[in-house]
Amino acid sequence: MPLHRQPANASAEEHAKPRKAFPVLGIDYTHVRIPFEISLWILLACLMKLASTNLILADWLLRVIVGLGGAVQKGGPELHGALWYVGFHVIPSVSSIVPESCLLIVVGLLVGGLIKGVGEKPPILKSDIFFLFLLPPIILDAGYFLPLRQFTENLGTILIFAVVGTLWNAFFLGGLMYAVCQLGGPGLNHIGLLANLLFGSIISAVDPVAVLAVFEEIHINELLHILVFGESLLNDAVTVVLYHLFEEFANFEQVTIIDIILGFLSFFVVSLGGVFVGVIYGVIAAFTSRFTSHIRVIEPLFVFLYSYMAYLSAELFHLSGIMALIASGVVMRPYVEANISHKSHTTIKYFLKMWSSVSETLIFIFLGVSTVAGHHYWNWTFVISTLLFCLIARVLGVLVLTWFINKFRIVKLTPKDQFIIAYGGLRGAIAFSLGYLLDYKHFDMRDMFLTAIITVIFFTVFVQGMTIRPLVDLLAVKKKQETKRSINEEIHTQFLDHLLTGIEDICGHYGHHHWKDKLNRFNKKYVKKCLIAGERSKEPQLIAFYHKMEMKQAIELVESGGIGKIPSAVSTVSIQNINPKTLPVERALPALSKDKEEEIRKILRNNLQKTRQRLRSYNRHTLVADPYEEAWNQMLLRRQKVRQLEQKMNNYLTVPAHRLDSPTMSRARIGSDPLAYEPKADSENLPIITIDPASPQSPESVDLMNEEHKGCSGLPPSPEEDEEGLVMRVKEPSSPGTDDVFTPGTSDSPSSQRMLRCLSDPGPRPEPEEGEPFIPKGQ
């Protein structure tokens, strides 16, 4: 086929244009700039976190950052030794004293200074990036793995510190700063009351990121940790309401009472609305996990997506996104873990820990970088007053609120606890990001506010964060229990929960044990059936865990080529049965991972015997009647009548015989003291027994062994026994535990009773030197 010719009107320039060679290698940095820089920052954050624990890596990073790689070779062993000393001696000693958050801020300051030194503009921690991407992983990790028992038991104390304490700090600090601005001269007197109240609401909130970073390192006890950390989580609603309230009031020409009332109501809308959004998404996530049994790979993705959607939905309506994340994590966790596989649970756990750790590291690094890159306006009066009033407001608020809280708490907060709570009120990146959101049009002193906020953050993180560890050791504050509680302690804790619930119902006092039990009953009866797949809602978790362990052992057996691993506990038992002398000193126990141990503990806690399930309620008005109670009452009345009749019959006996004495001792007592057993006047027809002490029937002439055989054997009595006379016996009263409707056992026969009497009262023993009785038998 002939080639197609070019059209005639084609320009000659196009034919004369030289053809470029094919590019073998090209550079297009603008195309990958944003993800590439994000990856570099994350890599830097991970290396900085790793360098705080690895000495060799710290030394290597020190050489790279400073840029002395070539100078080390020129400088000789002196410079190399100096760097080696810094890397292996200075860095470990500093990391043991300075918290990790402080080191990361210092790294951020160095990186920001280095970027600014080369003529580039350092990146600034923007508020949108912080609130939309860096903060949610930290809050989700805290809410999903929240210690729910400690949190619910101290919820009242946490709410008082979070709501009342934050309001006190905001208004106290804002009012005093307004007074300082009025007395501070021409540079401050133009700052109004609303601007100072807005500044007080920003700086008064305790930061959860800073609290997590510091309190996790000092290993404070569970009570103090949950009080401070719970306050930092729940005060977000107060901070959001006050921030938006004062920001809107700054645009108004006049603030009316209706505006104040609506602002007060907005607190309940923001807090409860955030909780409602989180609960809705948590229930949806739990319901979705019912249908993921065939696609296990995407199970962790639902947890992350629904939680993040809860946070974004709350922020969409200006609700508390932190409250939404906490509520969604707490609601979805028990049902999601019952539906998903063990591998998915492990993925969720470690991915959340990794994500939150990286976000926390980036926040502190960017905090240092933004400090170098931002615009600052330093005013000594305003900055020092802010720092001083922050400390005073925190201490006064904790002391006053604790005095009120201790009136209702069983476990009181000691002065040491109050000091740690007041000293642990750290500020962090949330206040810094809220300060960046301020508009220059309404707040022309924004740079001065940011400078004061950064000063307070650095003081709380560096000074209080570095000194809280030695103060905890100095005051001998109780540390966190590193080892898990024993099974015995957990069983007794569960037992006390049931016991206290029953006591509250009987007394009519509806405390938190009562409502917790009501919630558990409602959850078991209705919610689990809807959110947990199939028979898992009814099947005991112990059986499910047993099936899971059997499946894992079978998989290991197949993977090992048919040779299964015998548990060491079984081999120990076998060794004991075969050769107990060759046992080792310490018992060999199967090694369990922490995840398996925690799962076993959770199963044992959830499958304890629930004694309260036997009755519908412990209420004294609704107790179920015992069907056997009337029959037992009739039986007790019959026994009482029988005893009274026997006592009346015993009053007519002339010679009262002790039922524990043997017949021999009874005859001996009558013969030795006949007057004590003298017959009554109205008993003429009764026979009288007279025994001569010197007769063969005296106790000295009785062979106990022979009498036992005679009394206990079934042979007829001998002539000698017939000559002994008449022996009177009293009918034995029935024991309290028997009844005439029951068949007497073998121990109730006369021969057994005589045997017991003989053994219980063998009579006088012969003298040691006598081998034969005084009067031989048969004479």
KOLTI-966510 format. One record per residue (C-alpha): z, y, x. Coordinates in steps of 0.05 Angstrom, whole numbers, padded with zeros to 5 digits, always signed. Example, Ala and Ser with C-alpha at 12.3 -4.5 7.8 and 13.67 -1.06 7.14 Angstrom:
! KOLTI-966510
+00156-00090+00246+00143-00021+00273
END
This chain:
! KOLTI-966510
+00000+00000+00000-00015+00070+00027+00044+00113+00044+00062+00170-00002+00039+00236+00026+00081+00299+00028+00062+00352-00022+00017+00406+00003+00067+00461-00010+00119+00432+00037+00141+00482+00088+00124+00473+00160+00196+00490+00180+00221+00426+00148+00173+00385+00190+00193+00422+00252+00269+00415+00241+00298+00370+00294+00333+00307+00271+00407+00300+00288+00433+00237+00321+00476+00190+00281+00550+00208+00291+00585+00150+00324+00654+00184+00322+00677+00242+00280+00741+00281+00266+00760+00306+00197+00834+00324+00198+00833+00366+00135+00814+00305+00095+00877+00266+00114+00923+00324+00131+00974+00318+00075+00986+00242+00075+00983+00241+00152+01037+00293+00159+01080+00260+00106+01075+00194+00144+01092+00229+00209+01154+00261+00179+01178+00195+00150+01166+00161+00217+01206+00216+00252+01262+00208+00202+01266+00133+00212+01265+00140+00288+01320+00192+00286+01362+00146+00242+01349+00088+00289+01364+00129+00351+01435+00143+00328+01451+00069+00336+01404+00047+00392+01420+00075+00460+01355+00056+00495+01313+00086+00440+01355+00149+00441+01343+00156+00516+01269+00145+00507+01263+00195+00450+01302+00246+00491+01251+00241+00547+01191+00246+00498+01218+00305+00458+01238+00346+00518+01172+00329+00552+01200+00309+00619+01161+00246+00627+01122+00271+00687+01180+00313+00713+01224+00252+00719+01177+00223+00770+01175+00289+00809+01248+00304+00802+01270+00239+00833+01332+00198+00818+01376+00259+00804+01339+00279+00740+01331+00207+00720+01405+00195+00727+01421+00257+00687+01377+00234+00629+01407+00165+00634+01477+00194+00630+01458+00237+00570+01425+00179+00534+01479+00127+00545+01544+00167+00549+01536+00232+00512+01497+00208+00452+01544+00149+00434+01606+00193+00440+01575+00247+00398+01551+00199+00344+01621+00170+00338+01650+00239+00323+01594+00276+00288+01569+00248+00222+01497+00226+00217+01480+00282+00169+01501+00333+00221+01458+00300+00274+01398+00301+00228+01407+00375+00213+01410+00388+00288+01345+00348+00297+01314+00390+00242+01336+00454+00278+01306+00429+00343+01240+00408+00311+01235+00473+00273+01249+00513+00335+01197+00473+00374+01144+00484+00320+01160+00558+00317+01159+00562+00393+01088+00537+00398+01065+00590+00348+01060+00548+00285+01095+00560+00220+01148+00507+00206+01146+00473+00138+01197+00495+00086+01234+00448+00039+01204+00469-00026+01244+00462-00089+01191+00422-00126+01185+00371-00070+01260+00364-00066+01273+00356-00141+01212+00314-00158+01205+00268-00098+01266+00268-00052+01325+00271-00099+01307+00217-00151+01311+00157-00103+01381+00176-00081+01406+00185-00152+01372+00121-00177+01404+00081-00121+01472+00110-00137+01464+00099-00212+01435+00029-00209+01490+00003-00163+01545+00046-00192+01613+00010-00192+01619+00012-00267+01691-00013-00273+01720+00041-00228+01675+00093-00259+01695+00078-00331+01769+00071-00315+01769+00141-00283+01717+00173-00329+01767+00222-00359+01789+00247-00291+01717+00252-00266+01696+00292-00327+01753+00341-00319+01736+00353-00246+01661+00357-00261+01662+00402-00322+01726+00443-00320+01728+00445-00243+01656+00468-00237+01664+00521-00290+01727+00546-00256+01693+00550-00188+01631+00585-00216+01668+00639-00255+01724+00648-00204+01675+00655-00146+01625+00698-00186+01680+00746-00210+01710+00755-00141+01642+00765-00108+01626+00818-00160+01690+00854-00140+01671+00848-00067+01602+00876-00081+01632+00936-00117+01679+00949-00058+01630+00930-00003+01592+00995+00005+01521+01018-00010+01488+00953+00013+01523+00910-00040+01544+00954-00099+01477+00948-00134+01487+00872-00145+01507+00862-00217+01555+00814-00251+01501+00765-00275+01471+00759-00205+01540+00742-00177+01554+00692-00232+01487+00659-00219+01503+00656-00145+01572+00626-00161+01541+00572-00205+01493+00553-00149+01544+00548-00094+01601+00517-00135+01572+00448-00148+01590+00390-00103+01528+00358-00074+01519+00282-00083+01474+00274-00023+01525+00305+00025+01583+00267-00006+01545+00201+00000+01527+00215+00072+01598+00232+00094+01641+00187+00051+01601+00124+00067+01617+00133+00140+01692+00144+00134+01701+00084+00087+01750+00119+00041+01783+00078-00014+01748+00064-00080+01790+00112-00122+01778+00175-00080+01705+00156-00069+01689+00148-00143+01727+00212-00161+01689+00256-00112+01622+00221-00119+01628+00217-00195+01643+00291-00197+01582+00306-00155+01538+00266-00202+01563+00293-00268+01569+00366-00249+01493+00370-00248+01493+00384-00323+01540+00443-00315+01501+00470-00256+01434+00465-00293+01462+00499-00355+01495+00556-00317+01433+00566-00274+01384+00571-00332+01435+00611-00373+01446+00666-00322+01373+00666-00302+01353+00679-00374+01408+00730-00384+01381+00769-00324+01317+00781-00363+01354+00808-00424+01370+00881-00433+01433+00864-00472+01472+00798-00479+01501+00786-00548+01555+00738-00572+01502+00694-00604+01470+00685-00536+01536+00664-00506+01549+00614-00563+01479+00585-00555+01490+00580-00480+01555+00542-00493+01519+00494-00540+01464+00484-00489+01514+00448-00444+01522+00392-00495+01447+00389-00507+01431+00385-00432+01484+00333-00415+01480+00289-00477+01405+00297-00481+01397+00272-00410+01441+00212-00425+01402+00197-00488+01335+00199-00451+01363+00153-00397+01389+00103-00448+01322+00101-00484+01283+00087-00421+01335+00036-00398+01329-00003-00463+01253-00002-00458+01256-00027-00386+01303-00083-00406+01259-00103-00465+01196-00102-00421+01229-00149-00371+01233-00203-00424+01158-00215-00418+01150-00216-00343+01165-00289-00331+01092-00305-00317+01079-00244-00272+01139-00239-00226+01105-00194-00176+01107-00132-00220+01179-00139-00242+01208-00089-00191+01154-00039-00208+01179-00032-00280+01248-00014-00256+01222+00042-00211+01171+00069-00261+01216+00071-00322+01272+00104-00282+01225+00157-00254+01195+00169-00322+01266+00180-00350+01278+00232-00296+01211+00268-00308+01221+00267-00383+01289+00298-00377+01263+00352-00331+01206+00364-00379+01255+00390-00432+01301+00424-00381+01353+00369-00391+01395+00338-00336+01350+00291-00297+01408+00265-00256+01445+00244-00319+01381+00210-00344+01373+00170-00280+01446+00148-00279+01443+00127-00353+01378+00089-00345+01403+00052-00283+01469+00033-00315+01438+00009-00380+01380-00031-00353+01414-00067-00295+01452-00124-00332+01393-00142-00376+01339-00135-00323+01377-00178-00274+01384-00232-00328+01308-00233-00339+01278-00224-00270+01277-00273-00213+01323-00274-00153+01267-00250-00107+01252-00191-00152+01326-00172-00152+01327-00174-00076+01264-00131-00074+01294-00079-00120+01358-00076-00080+01328-00067-00011+01272-00022-00034+01321+00025-00068+01366+00025-00006+01307+00039+00039+01277+00093-00005+01343+00130-00014+01360+00126+00060+01292+00155+00080+01298+00210+00027+01368+00228+00051+01344+00232+00123+01285+00276+00105+01329+00323+00064+01375+00337+00122+01318+00344+00172+01280+00392+00127+01345+00430+00115+01348+00445+00190+01274+00461+00194+01277+00507+00134+01336+00543+00164+01293+00562+00224+01231+00578+00183+01263+00618+00126+01276+00692+00119+01349+00712+00126+01390+00774+00113+01459+00772+00145+01516+00812+00114+01584+00797+00144+01624+00819+00084+01584+00778+00034+01578+00715+00076+01650+00711+00099+01676+00727+00029+01633+00673+00000+01659+00621+00049+01731+00641+00040+01729+00644-00036+01694+00576-00040+01752+00543-00003+01805+00579-00044+01772+00563-00111+01764+00490-00092+01837+00482-00071+01866+00519-00131+01821+00481-00179+01841+00413-00152+01915+00429-00151+01918+00456-00222+01873+00403-00252+01910+00347-00217+01977+00372-00243+01948+00367-00313+01913+00300-00301+01976+00266-00272+02011+00275-00339+01963+00224-00370+01948+00178-00311+01987+00114-00297+01966+00115-00224+01983+00185-00202+01942+00225-00152+01986+00236-00092+01985+00300-00050+01944+00263+00002+01893+00245-00051+01890+00316-00075+01878+00341-00004+01820+00292+00007+01789+00310-00061+01793+00385-00045+01770+00375+00027+01712+00330+00006+01678+00382-00038+01616+00387+00005+01555+00430-00011+01485+00409+00006+01411+00412-00008+01416+00421-00084+01447+00490-00075+01395+00506-00021+01337+00486-00066+01364+00523-00126+01369+00586-00082+01295+00579-00065+01278+00579-00139+01304+00650-00148+01253+00703-00163+01250+00765-00120+01233+00807-00182+01300+00795-00214+01341+00780-00152+01321+00826-00096+01379+00801-00053+01352+00729-00052+01349+00726+00024+01423+00745+00029+01441+00693-00023+01402+00640+00017+01437+00660+00082+01506+00654+00049+01487+00587+00018+01463+00559+00085+01528+00584+00118+01571+00548+00066+01529+00485+00073+01534+00484+00148+01609+00497+00146+01623+00442+00096+01577+00391+00129+01595+00405+00201+01667+00428+00200+01694+00389+00140+01648+00330+00151+01668+00323+00224+01743+00333+00213+01753+00291+00150+01752+00225+00189+01810+00244+00237+01848+00275+00179+01842+00210+00139+01869+00172+00199+01924+00223+00211+01948+00223+00139+01943+00147+00136+01900+00149+00073+01883+00081+00046+01815+00057+00069+01763+00018+00032+01774-00057+00028+01717-00085+00070+01727-00157+00048+01714-00179-00023+01771-00194-00069+01791-00267-00074+01772-00309-00134+01846-00312-00152+01850-00236-00156+01788-00232-00199+01813-00285-00246+01880-00249-00255+01843-00183-00265+01802-00214-00320+01864-00245-00351+01900-00178-00351+01841-00146-00385+01846-00195-00443+01922-00189-00444+01921-00113-00447+01867-00114-00501+01911-00159-00544+01972-00116-00532+01934-00053-00552+01909-00086-00617+01978-00112-00636+02011-00045-00623+01956-00007-00660+01940+00036-00598+01866+00038-00587+01858+00051-00513+01798+00040-00467+01811-00035-00464+01802-00039-00540+01738-00001-00541+01711-00038-00480+01723-00103-00516+01689-00078-00579+01629-00057-00538+01626-00125-00504+01629-00161-00571+01573-00117-00599+01532-00128-00536+01540-00203-00538+01527-00209-00613+01466-00163-00621+01440-00130-00558+01434-00190-00512+01394-00228-00564+01342-00172-00565+01338-00155-00491+01347-00221-00456+01291-00272-00460+01296-00339-00495+01358-00381-00490+01384-00342-00430+01425-00299-00477+01463-00360-00502+01462-00404-00440+01522-00397-00394+01504-00363-00330+01540-00417-00290+01489-00469-00315+01431-00423-00301+01456-00411-00231+01465-00486-00220+01392-00498-00240+01371-00442-00193+01409-00473-00135+01380-00541-00150+01310-00513-00150+01322-00478-00084+01349-00541-00052+01288-00581-00077+01241-00529-00047+01277-00532+00020+01273-00608+00017+01198-00606+00008+01187-00553+00061+01228-00591+00112+01183-00652+00106+01228-00695+00062+01291-00688+00104+01340-00646+00065+01397-00609+00095+01463-00642+00076+01516-00590+00061+01571-00588+00111+01624-00594+00057+01597-00663+00037+01595-00687+00108+01667-00664+00116+01689-00705+00057+01652-00766+00084+01685-00759+00151+01753-00754+00118+01741-00819+00081+01715-00857+00141+01756-00832+00200+01809-00780+00183+01836-00778+00254+01772-00748+00283+01771-00687+00237+01760-00619+00270+01814-00568+00268+01775-00519+00225+01739-00541+00162+01664-00534+00165+01641-00493+00105+01570-00480+00083+01546-00412+00105+01530-00367+00046+01495-00301+00049+01527-00239+00020+01478-00238-00038+01494-00310-00057+01569-00298-00050+01565-00236-00094+01524-00274-00146+01575-00331-00148+01632-00282-00156+01595-00247-00213+01583-00314-00248+01655-00334-00242+01678-00267-00270+01631-00271-00330+01646-00344-00346+01722-00344-00347+01757-00374-00407+01760-00319-00460+01823-00336-00498+01812-00278-00545+01752-00312-00576+01797-00362-00612+01818-00311-00664+01778-00256-00697+01827-00201-00679+01895-00189-00650+01912-00139-00705+01979-00156-00737+01950-00143-00806+01891-00191-00799+01921-00251-00763+01893-00318-00786+01945-00363-00818+01959-00430-00785+01942-00487-00833+01996-00532-00802+02050-00480-00806+02077-00502-00875+02077-00576-00856+02117-00561-00793+02167-00519-00832+02179-00578-00881+02189-00626-00823+02240-00580-00790+02278-00574-00856+02280-00650-00863+02307-00657-00793+02360-00605-00805+02383-00641-00869+02387-00707-00831+02430-00676-00777+02478-00645-00828+02485-00712-00864+02501-00748-00798+02554-00696-00781+02587-00706-00849+02587-00782-00838+02619-00774-00769+02677-00737-00800+02699-00801-00836+02704-00844-00773+02774-00861-00751+02759-00872-00678+02707-00821-00655+02667-00854-00600+02629-00813-00549+02557-00832-00552+02547-00827-00477+02605-00875-00461+02596-00949-00453+02635-00998-00497+02679-01017-00438+02702-00945-00426+02714-00936-00501+02760-00997-00502+02795-00972-00439+02810-00904-00469+02839-00936-00533+02883-00983-00493+02908-00930-00444+02926-00878-00498+02934-00910-00567+02966-00848-00597+02905-00806-00584+02864-00853-00627+02916-00865-00681+02884-00883-00748+02887-00832-00805+02933-00839-00864+02878-00851-00914+02843-00905-00874+02885-00966-00892+02825-01011-00901+02796-00998-00832+02812-01047-00776+02858-01025-00719+02841-01042-00647+02899-01055-00598+02884-01073-00526+02934-01093-00473+02919-01057-00406+02936-01120-00368+02892-01164-00410+02826-01191-00385+02790-01138-00427+02818-01082-00383+02769-01042-00340+02796-01075-00277+02774-01144-00299+02703-01126-00321+02642-01144-00280+02591-01089-00294+02530-01129-00272+02549-01188-00316+02563-01142-00375+02496-01109-00365+02461-01176-00368+02501-01196-00429+02486-01132-00465+02413-01128-00447+02391-01200-00454+02370-01231-00517+02417-01293-00511+02472-01305-00563+02541-01280-00545+02588-01328-00508+02656-01349-00535+02691-01304-00485+02652-01246-00514+02671-01265-00586+02745-01262-00568+02740-01190-00546+02749-01165-00617+02711-01117-00662+02672-01060-00629+02654-01001-00672+02591-00962-00659+02568-00896-00688+02496-00887-00710+02459-00845-00658+02433-00779-00686+02358-00769-00681+02334-00725-00625+02303-00658-00641+02235-00683-00619+02232-00744-00665+02227-00755-00740+02237-00813-00787+02164-00815-00802+02148-00835-00730+02155-00906-00704+02211-00911-00651+02189-00931-00582+02215-00985-00537+02267-00938-00507+02301-00932-00577+02320-01006-00581+02395-01024-00577+02386-01063-00513+02353-01003-00478+02408-00957-00503+02461-01003-00476+02425-01006-00410+02424-00930-00406+02498-00926-00424+02515-00977-00371+02475-00941-00318+02502-00873-00337+02576-00894-00336+02587-00954-00290+02663-00947-00293+02714-00946-00236+02692-00976-00170+02736-01026-00132+02772-01006-00070+02733-01014-00004+02779-01069+00022+02776-01111-00041+02720-01161-00046+02742-01193-00112+02771-01164-00177+02847-01166-00187+02841-01219-00241+02783-01266-00226+02734-01278-00282+02747-01340-00323+02821-01345-00312
END
